[in-house]
Amino acid sequence: MKHKKLPIGIDGFEKIRANDFYYVDKTMFIAELLQNWGEVNLFTRPRRFGKSLNMSMLKSFFEIGADPALFDGLKISEEEALCEEYMGKFPVISISLKSVDGRSFGAACAALRTVIGNEAMRFQFLQKSGKLSAEDKELYEQLIEVGTAQGSLFAMTDETMAAGLKTLSRLLARHYGRKAILLIDEYDVPLDKAFQAGYYDEMVGLLRNMFGNALKTNEDLYFAVLTGCLRISKESIFTGLNNLKVHTISDMRYDEYFGFTEGDVAGILDFYGLSEHAEAVRDWYDGYLFGRVSVYCPWDVINYCDVLLADPEAEPENYWANTSGNDLIRRLLKQADQTTKDEIEQLLGGGTIVKTVRQELTYRDIEETVGNIWSVLYSTGYLTQRGRLPGKQRKLALPNREVRELFADLVKDWFQETALSDTARIGRFCAAFPAGDASTIQEMLHDYLWDSISVRDTAVRTNQKENFYHGMLLGLLRSQGSWLVQSNAETGEGYSDISVATPDRTGIVIELKYADDGRLEAACAAALEQIEEKQYAVGLQRRGMRRILKYGIAFCGKECRVVAG
C-alpha cells in the first residue's frame, strides 16, 4: 500500500489516477459546481493550491470518451444519479494560458495562437464529421492551419484567434449535439506578463474580445470555469459579462476544494508514517483561511513529505514562496512609509493589521496605492484573514512560518540594499568604530534602527532576538571592503558576536545583547564583561592587531546603547 508515489509537480488528474500517485479526493467539487449552477464561474486562489489539478479533474469527468474508472473509489462515484447524467457526456475545451508570454504583444499573440491551435488539434475528427458543413470545416481548418506567422506554429489570423474558442465550441456542439464545457486555467497570467512587458492595453483588448465571444454571446456554451490568482475587474476584460459568478478566497462556498484541509494532511501523514511531523507541518504550511476552512498549501506539504521519506530528520523548507519572484513584497517595501513599516513589523511579530481589501483590481491599479498592494498580497496568499470587519475590511496576518521567513529575508535584503546605497552615511558610521566614537555609533545605529523594519520574533528566546540586530550590524560593517569582518569567530575562549580587523592593524570586538527588561546600560556592561572573561581580543592580537577596541551594544525594540570598553 505504501508504494503510492507523491505527485510532485503533476497537475494532471488522469496521470495521477492512472499511475497510482497519492490523490487527495476533491471530487465533490464537481457535485457542488453542478448544484450551485453558474454559467461562467471564476475561481481565484493563490498559486500551487490545486487549481490546475481541479480543472484537469473536471475535464476527466465531463469529457466524452473519458475513462470512468479514474473515479472508482472516489467520493463522486457515490453520487450515482449525477454520474449517470453528467459523466462523459459533454465536449470539453480545456486550455491553460500560463504559457501566453512574450517580450512583445506579437510574441504573446503567437503563444496564444499555439495554445488555441493545439487544443483544436485534439478534435481532428471534425474534419470528417458528417454533421458539419463545408463552411464549418473551413473554419476548423483555420484553427489548425500550421504556419510561421509571427513565429507561431499556427497561421490563424487575429480575428480567427479572438473567436477561436467560440468557433470550436460551436463546431463541437454541432458534431455531438450537446453544448460544450469550456475550461480556462490561469486566465490572468497573460495580463500579468503584459503589464510587466509594457503591452497591457493591447492584451486587455484581445482578452476582452476573446472572452466576450466565448463567454457572453456563445449559445453553444453549457458552462465555463476559469481559474486565476486575481479577480480582474469587469471593466477590463469581463465587460458586460453578467453571467459571471466569482468565487474568491473570502467566500465560504467551495472553501475546502482548493488546498489541503486538516483532515487531508492528517491522512497523508498517516499514510506515509509521518504523523510525528504534524506539528512542524502545521507551523510551517497551515494558517490560510479560505472562507471558514483552515487550509494548508498542498505544494509545501507534498514536497516536505517527499523529503521526509528520504531523510526523517529533515527540517521544513520554504517551498511555495521560492517558486515566485515575490516582486509584490519588494514593491511594498519600496513604497513603505513609516506607517507601512510599522504594519510590516506587526505582521512579522505574529500580529494582525486591519486593511480594506479590494478583490477586484486591474494590474494597472496594483501600484497606485500601498493599499492595493496589501489587497493583492491577500489574494495571492502572502497574507490571510484572521477576522472580518464591517464593509470590506479584514484583519490580515502572515499565514505561517514559511511566509514569515520569506518576508523577513526580503526585509533584510531591502534594508541592506537601501543602507548600502548611501555610501557617505555608511562610511561615517563605520569610521566611528576604529575612532572609538561610541556616541556617533549609537546615534547613527539608532537612526538605522528607525529606518529599518524589525524582523525579530516576539515568540522566540532572547538570544534569537539578537539575530536581527546581529545581521543588521554585520551587513553594515561588511560594506568596508578592506576590513576583515567575522561573525561568531573563535577569538579566545569562545566566540565573539563580531570581530573586525582593519588594514591599519586595529582590531574591534563587538558583543551584542538584547535587553528584554529595557535595561540597556546593564546589558552593555554584561557584554563588555563577557568580552573580558572570554578573552575575545586574544584572537585579534594573534593576527597582529596592535590596537584593540571593545564595544558592548544593547538593543531593545528600536532603542540601542553603545558603550566602549
Secondary structure as GFF3:
##gff-version 3
##sequence-region A 1 565
A	DSSP	alpha_helix	13	18	.	.	.	ID=ss1
A	DSSP	alpha_helix	28	35	.	.	.	ID=ss2
A	DSSP	beta_strand	40	44	.	.	.	ID=ss3
A	DSSP	alpha_helix	51	62	.	.	.	ID=ss4
A	DSSP	three_ten_helix	68	71	.	.	.	ID=ss5
A	DSSP	three_ten_helix	75	78	.	.	.	ID=ss6
A	DSSP	alpha_helix	80	86	.	.	.	ID=ss7
A	DSSP	beta_strand	92	96	.	.	.	ID=ss8
A	DSSP	alpha_helix	105	121	.	.	.	ID=ss9
A	DSSP	three_ten_helix	124	128	.	.	.	ID=ss10
A	DSSP	alpha_helix	134	144	.	.	.	ID=ss11
A	DSSP	three_ten_helix	149	151	.	.	.	ID=ss12
A	DSSP	alpha_helix	158	162	.	.	.	ID=ss13
A	DSSP	alpha_helix	164	176	.	.	.	ID=ss14
A	DSSP	beta_strand	180	185	.	.	.	ID=ss15
A	DSSP	alpha_helix	189	197	.	.	.	ID=ss16
A	DSSP	alpha_helix	200	211	.	.	.	ID=ss17
A	DSSP	pi_helix	212	216	.	.	.	ID=ss18
A	DSSP	beta_strand	221	228	.	.	.	ID=ss19
A	DSSP	beta_strand	244	247	.	.	.	ID=ss20
A	DSSP	alpha_helix	262	271	.	.	.	ID=ss21
A	DSSP	three_ten_helix	275	277	.	.	.	ID=ss22
A	DSSP	alpha_helix	278	285	.	.	.	ID=ss23
A	DSSP	beta_strand	288	290	.	.	.	ID=ss24
A	DSSP	beta_strand	293	295	.	.	.	ID=ss25
A	DSSP	alpha_helix	298	310	.	.	.	ID=ss26
A	DSSP	three_ten_helix	321	323	.	.	.	ID=ss27
A	DSSP	alpha_helix	327	335	.	.	.	ID=ss28
A	DSSP	alpha_helix	338	348	.	.	.	ID=ss29
A	DSSP	beta_strand	353	356	.	.	.	ID=ss30
A	DSSP	three_ten_helix	363	365	.	.	.	ID=ss31
A	DSSP	alpha_helix	370	379	.	.	.	ID=ss32
A	DSSP	beta_strand	384	388	.	.	.	ID=ss33
A	DSSP	beta_strand	393	397	.	.	.	ID=ss34
A	DSSP	alpha_helix	401	421	.	.	.	ID=ss35
A	DSSP	alpha_helix	423	431	.	.	.	ID=ss36
A	DSSP	alpha_helix	438	451	.	.	.	ID=ss37
A	DSSP	alpha_helix	462	477	.	.	.	ID=ss38
A	DSSP	beta_strand	484	490	.	.	.	ID=ss39
A	DSSP	beta_strand	495	501	.	.	.	ID=ss40
A	DSSP	beta_strand	506	514	.	.	.	ID=ss41
A	DSSP	alpha_helix	520	533	.	.	.	ID=ss42
A	DSSP	alpha_helix	538	542	.	.	.	ID=ss43
A	DSSP	beta_strand	547	556	.	.	.	ID=ss44
A	DSSP	beta_strand	559	564	.	.	.	ID=ss45
###
